[in-house]
Amino acid sequence: MTERINMNHGAGGEAMQELLRKHILGALADPRPEIGLEQMDDSGVIEGMVFTTDGHTVKPLFYPGGDIGRLAVCGTVNDISAMGAEPVALSLGLIMEDGLELDVLSGVMESIGRTCRECGVPVIAGDTKVVEKGAIDKMMVTTSAVGRTHPALEHNNRVLEEKTGRKQKWLQDSNIMPGDDIVITGTIGDHGIALMSFREGYNFQTTLESDNAPLNLLMKNALEAGGLVAAKDPTRGGVANALNEWAVKSKVGISVDEDKLPFNPQVIAASGLLGIDPLEVGNEGKMLIGVAPDFTEGVLEAIRRSQYGRNACVIGKAQENIRGVVVRTAVGGKRILEPPAGDPVPRIC
Protein backbone atom coordinates (compact mmCIF):
# COMPACT_ATOMS: atom_id res chain seq x y z
CA MET A 1 0.00 0.00 0.00
CA THR A 2 1.31 3.47 -0.90
CA GLU A 3 2.28 5.51 2.15
CA ARG A 4 0.75 8.98 2.34
CA ILE A 5 1.15 12.19 4.28
CA ASN A 6 -1.13 12.60 7.29
CA MET A 7 -1.78 15.43 9.74
CA ASN A 8 0.82 14.19 12.23
CA HIS A 9 3.55 14.72 9.65
CA GLY A 10 3.15 18.48 10.03
CA ALA A 11 2.57 18.64 13.77
CA GLY A 12 6.12 19.03 15.07
CA GLY A 13 6.42 15.72 16.94
CA GLU A 14 8.12 12.40 16.25
CA ALA A 15 6.12 11.71 13.07
CA MET A 16 7.32 14.97 11.52
CA GLN A 17 10.92 14.35 12.60
CA GLU A 18 10.82 10.94 10.90
CA LEU A 19 9.33 12.45 7.74
CA LEU A 20 12.11 15.04 7.61
CA ARG A 21 14.87 12.49 8.14
CA LYS A 22 13.55 9.87 5.70
CA HIS A 23 12.06 11.91 2.88
CA ILE A 24 13.28 15.52 2.93
CA LEU A 25 16.68 16.23 4.46
CA GLY A 26 18.68 13.70 2.45
CA ALA A 27 17.74 15.31 -0.86
CA LEU A 28 18.87 18.73 0.37
CA ALA A 29 22.15 17.96 2.15
CA ASP A 30 24.79 20.64 1.55
CA PRO A 31 28.14 20.92 3.37
CA ARG A 32 28.46 24.71 2.98
CA PRO A 33 26.21 26.14 5.72
CA GLU A 34 27.71 26.81 9.12
CA ILE A 35 24.42 25.56 10.57
CA GLY A 36 22.36 23.62 8.05
CA LEU A 37 19.30 21.42 7.79
CA GLU A 38 20.93 18.41 9.40
CA GLN A 39 21.18 20.23 12.77
CA MET A 40 17.43 20.98 12.65
CA ASP A 41 17.79 24.14 14.72
CA ASP A 42 15.28 27.00 14.54
CA SER A 43 17.30 28.75 11.79
CA GLY A 44 20.21 28.10 9.46
CA VAL A 45 23.45 30.07 9.16
CA ILE A 46 25.50 30.60 6.00
CA GLU A 47 28.31 33.13 5.45
CA GLY A 48 27.39 34.86 8.69
CA MET A 49 23.72 35.32 7.73
CA VAL A 50 20.94 33.72 9.75
CA PHE A 51 17.89 32.61 7.77
CA THR A 52 14.56 30.94 8.50
CA THR A 53 11.18 30.37 6.87
CA ASP A 54 7.70 29.43 8.13
CA GLY A 55 4.35 28.45 6.63
CA HIS A 56 1.14 29.28 8.51
CA THR A 57 -2.20 27.49 8.08
CA VAL A 58 -3.99 28.45 11.30
CA LYS A 59 -7.76 27.96 11.52
CA PRO A 60 -9.61 30.26 12.06
CA LEU A 61 -7.68 33.22 10.66
CA PHE A 62 -8.68 35.42 13.63
CA TYR A 63 -8.87 34.14 17.21
CA PRO A 64 -8.65 35.55 20.77
CA GLY A 65 -5.30 37.28 21.16
CA GLY A 66 -4.12 36.99 17.59
CA ASP A 67 -4.57 36.16 13.93
CA ILE A 68 -2.65 34.56 11.09
CA GLY A 69 -0.81 37.81 10.35
CA ARG A 70 0.53 38.41 13.85
CA LEU A 71 1.28 34.71 14.17
CA ALA A 72 3.37 34.73 10.98
CA VAL A 73 5.52 37.69 11.99
CA CYS A 74 6.01 36.54 15.59
CA GLY A 75 6.87 32.97 14.71
CA THR A 76 9.54 33.92 12.19
CA VAL A 77 11.06 36.71 14.29
CA ASN A 78 11.22 34.32 17.25
CA ASP A 79 13.00 31.61 15.24
CA ILE A 80 15.76 34.07 14.32
CA SER A 81 15.94 35.35 17.90
CA ALA A 82 16.23 31.83 19.31
CA MET A 83 19.63 31.46 17.60
CA GLY A 84 20.97 34.55 19.36
CA ALA A 85 20.59 36.59 16.19
CA GLU A 86 19.03 39.97 15.48
CA PRO A 87 16.18 39.76 12.92
CA VAL A 88 16.64 42.41 10.23
CA ALA A 89 13.90 41.95 7.61
CA LEU A 90 11.04 39.72 6.53
CA SER A 91 9.60 38.48 3.27
CA LEU A 92 5.89 37.70 2.99
CA GLY A 93 4.06 35.19 0.80
CA LEU A 94 0.26 35.25 0.55
CA ILE A 95 -1.78 32.40 -0.95
CA MET A 96 -5.48 33.25 -1.08
CA GLU A 97 -8.58 31.34 -2.10
CA ASP A 98 -10.79 32.72 -4.83
CA GLY A 99 -13.67 34.45 -3.04
CA LEU A 100 -11.75 35.55 0.07
CA GLU A 101 -13.33 38.74 1.42
CA LEU A 102 -11.16 41.82 0.94
CA ASP A 103 -12.03 42.91 4.49
CA VAL A 104 -10.35 39.73 5.76
CA LEU A 105 -7.21 40.46 3.74
CA SER A 106 -7.14 44.04 5.01
CA GLY A 107 -7.46 42.88 8.62
CA VAL A 108 -4.58 40.44 8.24
CA MET A 109 -2.35 43.03 6.56
CA GLU A 110 -3.08 45.65 9.22
CA SER A 111 -2.10 43.12 11.89
CA ILE A 112 1.14 42.28 10.05
CA GLY A 113 1.99 45.98 9.86
CA ARG A 114 1.32 46.58 13.57
CA THR A 115 3.39 43.58 14.62
CA CYS A 116 6.29 44.55 12.35
CA ARG A 117 6.33 48.01 13.90
CA GLU A 118 6.20 46.55 17.40
CA CYS A 119 9.26 44.36 16.89
CA GLY A 120 11.07 46.74 14.53
CA VAL A 121 11.43 44.20 11.69
CA PRO A 122 9.98 45.36 8.31
CA VAL A 123 8.63 43.33 5.40
CA ILE A 124 10.81 44.20 2.39
CA ALA A 125 9.78 41.61 -0.21
CA GLY A 126 6.82 39.38 -0.97
CA ASP A 127 4.67 37.39 -3.35
CA THR A 128 0.90 36.99 -3.86
CA LYS A 129 -0.98 34.06 -5.37
CA VAL A 130 -4.70 33.28 -5.78
CA VAL A 131 -5.93 29.70 -6.20
CA GLU A 132 -9.32 28.34 -7.17
CA LYS A 133 -12.11 28.01 -4.62
CA GLY A 134 -11.66 24.88 -2.51
CA ALA A 135 -7.94 24.51 -3.24
CA ILE A 136 -7.06 25.90 0.20
CA ASP A 137 -9.00 27.01 3.27
CA LYS A 138 -9.29 30.79 2.77
CA MET A 139 -5.69 31.89 3.22
CA MET A 140 -2.16 30.72 3.94
CA VAL A 141 0.81 32.92 4.83
CA THR A 142 4.51 32.19 4.44
CA THR A 143 7.15 34.36 6.07
CA SER A 144 10.93 34.23 5.85
CA ALA A 145 13.47 36.30 7.71
CA VAL A 146 17.13 37.16 7.60
CA GLY A 147 19.16 38.05 10.68
CA ARG A 148 22.68 38.88 11.76
CA THR A 149 24.78 38.14 14.81
CA HIS A 150 23.28 40.06 17.71
CA PRO A 151 25.85 42.40 19.32
CA ALA A 152 24.61 41.16 22.69
CA LEU A 153 25.39 37.56 21.68
CA GLU A 154 29.07 38.39 21.44
CA HIS A 155 28.92 39.78 24.98
CA ASN A 156 26.97 36.74 26.15
CA ASN A 157 29.51 34.31 24.71
CA ARG A 158 32.47 36.26 26.02
CA VAL A 159 31.30 36.35 29.64
CA LEU A 160 30.24 32.70 29.41
CA GLU A 161 33.73 31.69 28.33
CA GLU A 162 35.43 33.90 30.92
CA LYS A 163 33.40 32.45 33.78
CA THR A 164 32.94 28.82 32.70
CA GLY A 165 35.44 28.13 29.93
CA ARG A 166 32.61 27.18 27.54
CA LYS A 167 32.98 28.30 23.94
CA GLN A 168 30.07 28.73 21.57
CA LYS A 169 29.06 30.87 18.61
CA TRP A 170 25.27 30.47 18.38
CA LEU A 171 22.49 29.37 20.71
CA GLN A 172 22.06 25.83 19.38
CA ASP A 173 19.98 22.90 20.61
CA SER A 174 23.19 20.91 21.12
CA ASN A 175 24.74 23.37 23.62
CA ILE A 176 23.01 22.16 26.81
CA MET A 177 25.31 20.67 29.46
CA PRO A 178 24.64 18.97 32.82
CA GLY A 179 23.93 21.61 35.47
CA ASP A 180 22.37 24.13 33.10
CA ASP A 181 19.09 25.61 34.29
CA ILE A 182 15.99 25.43 32.08
CA VAL A 183 13.98 28.67 32.05
CA ILE A 184 10.63 29.38 30.45
CA THR A 185 9.49 32.94 29.86
CA GLY A 186 5.84 32.50 30.89
CA THR A 187 2.75 30.32 31.13
CA ILE A 188 2.48 27.18 29.00
CA GLY A 189 -0.19 26.14 26.50
CA ASP A 190 -2.11 29.41 26.22
CA HIS A 191 -2.06 29.61 22.41
CA GLY A 192 -3.25 26.12 21.58
CA ILE A 193 -5.94 25.93 24.25
CA ALA A 194 -7.28 29.44 23.55
CA LEU A 195 -7.49 28.79 19.83
CA MET A 196 -9.09 25.37 20.16
CA SER A 197 -11.62 26.60 22.71
CA PHE A 198 -12.65 29.38 20.34
CA ARG A 199 -12.58 27.26 17.17
CA GLU A 200 -14.48 24.27 18.48
CA GLY A 201 -17.01 26.29 20.46
CA TYR A 202 -16.33 24.60 23.79
CA ASN A 203 -18.15 26.39 26.58
CA PHE A 204 -15.21 26.79 28.96
CA GLN A 205 -16.40 30.28 29.92
CA THR A 206 -12.79 31.35 29.50
CA THR A 207 -11.16 34.69 28.84
CA LEU A 208 -7.97 32.92 27.81
CA GLU A 209 -6.14 34.47 24.85
CA SER A 210 -3.29 33.33 22.65
CA ASP A 211 0.19 34.35 23.73
CA ASN A 212 1.22 35.56 20.23
CA ALA A 213 4.22 37.82 20.83
CA PRO A 214 7.53 38.83 19.19
CA LEU A 215 10.36 37.97 21.57
CA ASN A 216 13.36 39.67 19.96
CA LEU A 217 13.53 42.44 22.57
CA LEU A 218 13.13 39.92 25.40
CA MET A 219 16.03 37.91 23.95
CA LYS A 220 18.14 41.07 23.69
CA ASN A 221 17.66 41.67 27.43
CA ALA A 222 18.53 38.05 28.23
CA LEU A 223 21.67 38.09 26.09
CA GLU A 224 22.86 41.30 27.71
CA ALA A 225 22.63 39.55 31.10
CA GLY A 226 24.95 36.81 29.79
CA GLY A 227 25.14 33.07 30.30
CA LEU A 228 22.63 31.85 27.70
CA VAL A 229 23.59 28.58 26.01
CA ALA A 230 20.42 27.69 24.07
CA ALA A 231 16.96 29.00 23.27
CA LYS A 232 13.91 27.51 21.58
CA ASP A 233 10.32 28.66 21.05
CA PRO A 234 8.12 25.65 21.92
CA THR A 235 5.59 25.87 19.10
CA ARG A 236 4.33 22.65 17.47
CA GLY A 237 4.69 19.77 19.92
CA GLY A 238 4.95 22.23 22.79
CA VAL A 239 7.37 22.17 25.70
CA ALA A 240 7.46 18.36 25.65
CA ASN A 241 8.85 18.22 22.13
CA ALA A 242 11.29 21.11 22.62
CA LEU A 243 12.82 19.62 25.78
CA ASN A 244 13.19 16.22 24.14
CA GLU A 245 14.95 17.80 21.16
CA TRP A 246 17.42 19.41 23.56
CA ALA A 247 17.97 16.16 25.42
CA VAL A 248 18.65 14.20 22.22
CA LYS A 249 20.84 16.78 20.49
CA SER A 250 22.83 17.69 23.62
CA LYS A 251 23.04 14.08 24.85
CA VAL A 252 21.87 15.01 28.35
CA GLY A 253 18.92 14.24 30.56
CA ILE A 254 16.54 16.99 31.62
CA SER A 255 14.67 16.96 34.92
CA VAL A 256 11.55 19.13 35.22
CA ASP A 257 9.74 20.00 38.46
CA GLU A 258 5.99 19.70 37.99
CA ASP A 259 5.19 22.18 40.73
CA LYS A 260 7.35 24.83 39.02
CA LEU A 261 5.62 24.63 35.64
CA PRO A 262 3.65 27.87 35.08
CA PHE A 263 0.11 27.33 33.83
CA ASN A 264 -2.91 29.56 33.51
CA PRO A 265 -5.64 27.87 35.60
CA GLN A 266 -7.93 27.98 32.56
CA VAL A 267 -5.41 25.94 30.58
CA ILE A 268 -5.30 23.30 33.31
CA ALA A 269 -9.10 23.14 33.48
CA ALA A 270 -9.59 22.89 29.71
CA SER A 271 -6.77 20.36 29.27
CA GLY A 272 -8.27 18.16 31.96
CA LEU A 273 -11.70 18.21 30.34
CA LEU A 274 -10.26 17.36 26.93
CA GLY A 275 -7.71 14.80 28.09
CA ILE A 276 -4.80 16.82 26.64
CA ASP A 277 -1.35 17.21 28.20
CA PRO A 278 -0.72 20.99 28.09
CA LEU A 279 3.02 20.31 27.83
CA GLU A 280 2.33 19.00 24.30
CA VAL A 281 0.30 22.05 23.25
CA GLY A 282 1.89 24.70 21.04
CA ASN A 283 2.90 28.16 22.26
CA GLU A 284 3.49 31.26 20.12
CA GLY A 285 4.90 33.78 22.58
CA LYS A 286 7.18 31.84 24.91
CA MET A 287 10.84 30.92 24.85
CA LEU A 288 12.65 28.05 26.54
CA ILE A 289 16.14 29.16 27.51
CA GLY A 290 19.12 27.12 28.71
CA VAL A 291 21.28 29.10 31.14
CA ALA A 292 24.61 28.30 32.76
CA PRO A 293 23.74 28.16 36.49
CA ASP A 294 25.97 31.03 37.65
CA PHE A 295 23.97 33.41 35.43
CA THR A 296 20.41 32.29 36.11
CA GLU A 297 19.24 34.98 38.52
CA GLY A 298 20.58 37.77 36.33
CA VAL A 299 18.91 36.31 33.25
CA LEU A 300 15.57 35.97 35.05
CA GLU A 301 15.76 39.57 36.21
CA ALA A 302 16.51 40.74 32.66
CA ILE A 303 13.69 38.69 31.11
CA ARG A 304 11.14 39.91 33.63
CA ARG A 305 11.78 43.49 32.50
CA SER A 306 10.06 42.60 29.22
CA GLN A 307 6.27 42.77 28.99
CA TYR A 308 6.35 39.22 27.61
CA GLY A 309 8.60 37.78 30.31
CA ARG A 310 7.03 38.87 33.59
CA ASN A 311 6.21 35.27 34.60
CA ALA A 312 9.61 33.80 33.69
CA CYS A 313 10.83 31.04 35.98
CA VAL A 314 13.18 28.06 36.24
CA ILE A 315 11.37 24.80 35.55
CA GLY A 316 14.19 22.28 35.65
CA LYS A 317 17.82 21.37 35.11
CA ALA A 318 19.98 19.35 32.73
CA GLN A 319 21.49 16.25 34.33
CA GLU A 320 23.88 13.50 33.30
CA ASN A 321 22.44 10.69 35.46
CA ILE A 322 19.07 10.42 33.67
CA ARG A 323 17.95 9.76 30.10
CA GLY A 324 15.43 11.79 28.17
CA VAL A 325 13.09 14.17 29.98
CA VAL A 326 11.79 13.28 33.43
CA VAL A 327 9.05 15.17 35.29
CA ARG A 328 9.25 15.07 39.08
CA THR A 329 5.64 15.15 40.22
CA ALA A 330 4.24 17.23 43.06
CA VAL A 331 3.70 14.07 45.16
CA GLY A 332 7.31 12.92 44.83
CA GLY A 333 7.01 10.50 41.90
CA LYS A 334 8.56 10.63 38.45
CA ARG A 335 7.21 10.22 34.94
CA ILE A 336 8.88 10.17 31.56
CA LEU A 337 7.88 13.07 29.32
CA GLU A 338 7.89 11.54 25.85
CA PRO A 339 7.99 13.62 22.68
CA PRO A 340 4.48 13.70 21.21
CA ALA A 341 3.77 11.88 17.96
CA GLY A 342 1.98 15.05 16.86
CA ASP A 343 0.27 18.12 18.22
CA PRO A 344 -3.02 17.24 19.96
CA VAL A 345 -4.47 20.51 18.63
CA PRO A 346 -4.13 20.66 14.80
CA ARG A 347 -3.92 23.80 12.67
CA ILE A 348 -2.89 26.20 15.42
CA CYS A 349 0.05 27.69 13.52
C-alpha positions in Angstrom: 0.0 0.0 0.0 1.3 3.5 -0.9 2.3 5.5 2.1 0.7 9.0 2.3 1.1 12.2 4.3 -1.1 12.6 7.3 -1.8 15.4 9.7 0.8 14.2 12.2 3.5 14.7 9.6 3.1 18.5 10.0 2.6 18.6 13.8 6.1 19.0 15.1 6.4 15.7 16.9 8.1 12.4 16.2 6.1 11.7 13.1 7.3 15.0 11.5 10.9 14.3 12.6 10.8 10.9 10.9 9.3 12.4 7.7 12.1 15.0 7.6 14.9 12.5 8.1 13.6 9.9 5.7 12.1 11.9 2.9 13.3 15.5 2.9 16.7 16.2 4.5 18.7 13.7 2.5 17.7 15.3 -0.9 18.9 18.7 0.4 22.2 18.0 2.2 24.8 20.6 1.6 28.1 20.9 3.4 28.5 24.7 3.0 26.2 26.1 5.7 27.7 26.8 9.1 24.4 25.6 10.6 22.4 23.6 8.0 19.3 21.4 7.8 20.9 18.4 9.4 21.2 20.2 12.8 17.4 21.0 12.7 17.8 24.1 14.7 15.3 27.0 14.5 17.3 28.7 11.8 20.2 28.1 9.5 23.4 30.1 9.2 25.5 30.6 6.0 28.3 33.1 5.5 27.4 34.9 8.7 23.7 35.3 7.7 20.9 33.7 9.8 17.9 32.6 7.8 14.6 30.9 8.5 11.2 30.4 6.9 7.7 29.4 8.1 4.4 28.5 6.6 1.1 29.3 8.5 -2.2 27.5 8.1 -4.0 28.4 11.3 -7.8 28.0 11.5 -9.6 30.3 12.1 -7.7 33.2 10.7 -8.7 35.4 13.6 -8.9 34.1 17.2 -8.7 35.6 20.8 -5.3 37.3 21.2 -4.1 37.0 17.6 -4.6 36.2 13.9 -2.6 34.6 11.1 -0.8 37.8 10.3 0.5 38.4 13.9 1.3 34.7 14.2 3.4 34.7 11.0 5.5 37.7 12.0 6.0 36.5 15.6 6.9 33.0 14.7 9.5 33.9 12.2 11.1 36.7 14.3 11.2 34.3 17.2 13.0 31.6 15.2 15.8 34.1 14.3 15.9 35.4 17.9 16.2 31.8 19.3 19.6 31.5 17.6 21.0 34.5 19.4 20.6 36.6 16.2 19.0 40.0 15.5 16.2 39.8 12.9 16.6 42.4 10.2 13.9 42.0 7.6 11.0 39.7 6.5 9.6 38.5 3.3 5.9 37.7 3.0 4.1 35.2 0.8 0.3 35.3 0.6 -1.8 32.4 -0.9 -5.5 33.3 -1.1 -8.6 31.3 -2.1 -10.8 32.7 -4.8 -13.7 34.4 -3.0 -11.7 35.6 0.1 -13.3 38.7 1.4 -11.2 41.8 0.9 -12.0 42.9 4.5 -10.4 39.7 5.8 -7.2 40.5 3.7 -7.1 44.0 5.0 -7.5 42.9 8.6 -4.6 40.4 8.2 -2.3 43.0 6.6 -3.1 45.6 9.2 -2.1 43.1 11.9 1.1 42.3 10.1 2.0 46.0 9.9 1.3 46.6 13.6 3.4 43.6 14.6 6.3 44.5 12.4 6.3 48.0 13.9 6.2 46.6 17.4 9.3 44.4 16.9 11.1 46.7 14.5 11.4 44.2 11.7 10.0 45.4 8.3 8.6 43.3 5.4 10.8 44.2 2.4 9.8 41.6 -0.2 6.8 39.4 -1.0 4.7 37.4 -3.4 0.9 37.0 -3.9 -1.0 34.1 -5.4 -4.7 33.3 -5.8 -5.9 29.7 -6.2 -9.3 28.3 -7.2 -12.1 28.0 -4.6 -11.7 24.9 -2.5 -7.9 24.5 -3.2 -7.1 25.9 0.2 -9.0 27.0 3.3 -9.3 30.8 2.8 -5.7 31.9 3.2 -2.2 30.7 3.9 0.8 32.9 4.8 4.5 32.2 4.4 7.2 34.4 6.1 10.9 34.2 5.8 13.5 36.3 7.7 17.1 37.2 7.6 19.2 38.1 10.7 22.7 38.9 11.8 24.8 38.1 14.8 23.3 40.1 17.7 25.8 42.4 19.3 24.6 41.2 22.7 25.4 37.6 21.7 29.1 38.4 21.4 28.9 39.8 25.0 27.0 36.7 26.2 29.5 34.3 24.7 32.5 36.3 26.0 31.3 36.4 29.6 30.2 32.7 29.4 33.7 31.7 28.3 35.4 33.9 30.9 33.4 32.4 33.8 32.9 28.8 32.7 35.4 28.1 29.9 32.6 27.2 27.5 33.0 28.3 23.9 30.1 28.7 21.6 29.1 30.9 18.6 25.3 30.5 18.4 22.5 29.4 20.7 22.1 25.8 19.4 20.0 22.9 20.6 23.2 20.9 21.1 24.7 23.4 23.6 23.0 22.2 26.8 25.3 20.7 29.5 24.6 19.0 32.8 23.9 21.6 35.5 22.4 24.1 33.1 19.1 25.6 34.3 16.0 25.4 32.1 14.0 28.7 32.1 10.6 29.4 30.4 9.5 32.9 29.9 5.8 32.5 30.9 2.8 30.3 31.1 2.5 27.2 29.0 -0.2 26.1 26.5 -2.1 29.4 26.2 -2.1 29.6 22.4 -3.3 26.1 21.6 -5.9 25.9 24.2 -7.3 29.4 23.5 -7.5 28.8 19.8 -9.1 25.4 20.2 -11.6 26.6 22.7 -12.7 29.4 20.3 -12.6 27.3 17.2 -14.5 24.3 18.5 -17.0 26.3 20.5 -16.3 24.6 23.8 -18.1 26.4 26.6 -15.2 26.8 29.0 -16.4 30.3 29.9 -12.8 31.3 29.5 -11.2 34.7 28.8 -8.0 32.9 27.8 -6.1 34.5 24.8 -3.3 33.3 22.6 0.2 34.4 23.7 1.2 35.6 20.2 4.2 37.8 20.8 7.5 38.8 19.2 10.4 38.0 21.6 13.4 39.7 20.0 13.5 42.4 22.6 13.1 39.9 25.4 16.0 37.9 24.0 18.1 41.1 23.7 17.7 41.7 27.4 18.5 38.0 28.2 21.7 38.1 26.1 22.9 41.3 27.7 22.6 39.5 31.1 24.9 36.8 29.8 25.1 33.1 30.3 22.6 31.8 27.7 23.6 28.6 26.0 20.4 27.7 24.1 17.0 29.0 23.3 13.9 27.5 21.6 10.3 28.7 21.1 8.1 25.7 21.9 5.6 25.9 19.1 4.3 22.6 17.5 4.7 19.8 19.9 4.9 22.2 22.8 7.4 22.2 25.7 7.5 18.4 25.7 8.8 18.2 22.1 11.3 21.1 22.6 12.8 19.6 25.8 13.2 16.2 24.1 14.9 17.8 21.2 17.4 19.4 23.6 18.0 16.2 25.4 18.7 14.2 22.2 20.8 16.8 20.5 22.8 17.7 23.6 23.0 14.1 24.8 21.9 15.0 28.3 18.9 14.2 30.6 16.5 17.0 31.6 14.7 17.0 34.9 11.6 19.1 35.2 9.7 20.0 38.5 6.0 19.7 38.0 5.2 22.2 40.7 7.3 24.8 39.0 5.6 24.6 35.6 3.7 27.9 35.1 0.1 27.3 33.8 -2.9 29.6 33.5 -5.6 27.9 35.6 -7.9 28.0 32.6 -5.4 25.9 30.6 -5.3 23.3 33.3 -9.1 23.1 33.5 -9.6 22.9 29.7 -6.8 20.4 29.3 -8.3 18.2 32.0 -11.7 18.2 30.3 -10.3 17.4 26.9 -7.7 14.8 28.1 -4.8 16.8 26.6 -1.4 17.2 28.2 -0.7 21.0 28.1 3.0 20.3 27.8 2.3 19.0 24.3 0.3 22.1 23.3 1.9 24.7 21.0 2.9 28.2 22.3 3.5 31.3 20.1 4.9 33.8 22.6 7.2 31.8 24.9 10.8 30.9 24.9 12.6 28.1 26.5 16.1 29.2 27.5 19.1 27.1 28.7 21.3 29.1 31.1 24.6 28.3 32.8 23.7 28.2 36.5 26.0 31.0 37.6 24.0 33.4 35.4 20.4 32.3 36.1 19.2 35.0 38.5 20.6 37.8 36.3 18.9 36.3 33.3 15.6 36.0 35.0 15.8 39.6 36.2 16.5 40.7 32.7 13.7 38.7 31.1 11.1 39.9 33.6 11.8 43.5 32.5 10.1 42.6 29.2 6.3 42.8 29.0 6.3 39.2 27.6 8.6 37.8 30.3 7.0 38.9 33.6 6.2 35.3 34.6 9.6 33.8 33.7 10.8 31.0 36.0 13.2 28.1 36.2 11.4 24.8 35.5 14.2 22.3 35.6 17.8 21.4 35.1 20.0 19.3 32.7 21.5 16.2 34.3 23.9 13.5 33.3 22.4 10.7 35.5 19.1 10.4 33.7 18.0 9.8 30.1 15.4 11.8 28.2 13.1 14.2 30.0 11.8 13.3 33.4 9.0 15.2 35.3 9.2 15.1 39.1 5.6 15.1 40.2 4.2 17.2 43.1 3.7 14.1 45.2 7.3 12.9 44.8 7.0 10.5 41.9 8.6 10.6 38.4 7.2 10.2 34.9 8.9 10.2 31.6 7.9 13.1 29.3 7.9 11.5 25.9 8.0 13.6 22.7 4.5 13.7 21.2 3.8 11.9 18.0 2.0 15.1 16.9 0.3 18.1 18.2 -3.0 17.2 20.0 -4.5 20.5 18.6 -4.1 20.7 14.8 -3.9 23.8 12.7 -2.9 26.2 15.4 0.0 27.7 13.5 
